[in-house]
């Protein structure tokens, strides 16, 4: 059994959300370089999967 205080759990969940947001930003950057015609839909699909807002799209190369 794992026991956590509420404050610790909130801190951990905030870190997870930050990591997922960073992942989405990096995925958007990657897809803009490797899938330029599909960057927006790929990023939007990933954002839906992790239930976070779509990050700003990187400029087109």
N, C-alpha and C positions, 0 to 999 in steps of 0.2 A: 504494500500500500504506500502511495506517495501522498504526503501531506504538504500543502502549500497555503500560505496566507493569501488572502484575496489580493493584497497589494502586490505580492510576488507574481501571482497569476496574471494580473493586469500588465505588469512589467514584461513578462514573457510574451504575452499576446501582442503587445505593442511592438516588440522586437520582431515577431513573426510577420506582422502586417508591414513593417518597414522593409523587411527582407523581400517579401512578395512584391511590394511596390518597386523596389530596386530591380528585381528580376523582370518585371514588366517593362521598365525603362530600357533595360539591356536587350530584352527580346525585341522591342520596337526598333532599337538601333540596328540589331542584327538583321531583322527582316527588311529594314529599309535598304540595307546594302546587298542582301542576297535574294530578296523577293520583292523588288521595288514596286511591282504592280499589285502586290498583295499585302503590303505592310499594314494598312489600316484594318482590313478584316481579320488578319492573323492576330494583331494586337488586341482588337476588340474581343475576339473569341477567347483569348487567354485571360483577359480582364474579367469576362463573364465567369470563367471557370473558377477564378480565385475570389470573385465577388468584390472587386475593387474598381475604382474608376479608371478609364483609359488614360494613360499618361499622354502628355503632349507628344505629337509626332515629331520625329527628328526631321531636319531639312532634307530634301531630296538631294542625293549625290550628283 
